[in-house]
Amino acid sequence: MNNLQKKIIDIQGKLEKFVLKYQSSEERLSESALKIKSLNEKIKEQDEKIVYLESRIEKLRMAKTLGETGEDPANVRTKINELIRGIDRCIAQLNQ
C-alpha cells in the first residue's frame, strides 16, 4: 500500500467516527427535546393547579369573611356563586 492509500483509509476511519458521534449527538438532542417538552407540560399543569388553588383560597377567605357577618348561609352561598361565575368568566377571557 502506498502512502496515499493509507491516508485515504485513515480519513475514512475518522469520517466514520465523526458520523457515529454526530448520530449519537442527534439522538441526545432528540431525547433532550422530548424531556424539555415534557417538563414544559408539567410546568403548565403546575401553573394551572396554582391558579386553581389560589382561586380556592380566595373563595374560602371570602366565605369566612361573609360567614363572620352573620348573614343567612343561603345568601352567602349565592354571593359566593356570583363571585365564582365572575372568576370563571375572567379565566375564560384569559384563555382566549
Summary of the structure (lengths in Angstrom):
residues: 96
radius of gyration: 31.1
end to end distance: 72.0
largest distance: 102.5
contacts: 193
relative contact order: 0.05
helix: 93%
strand: 0%
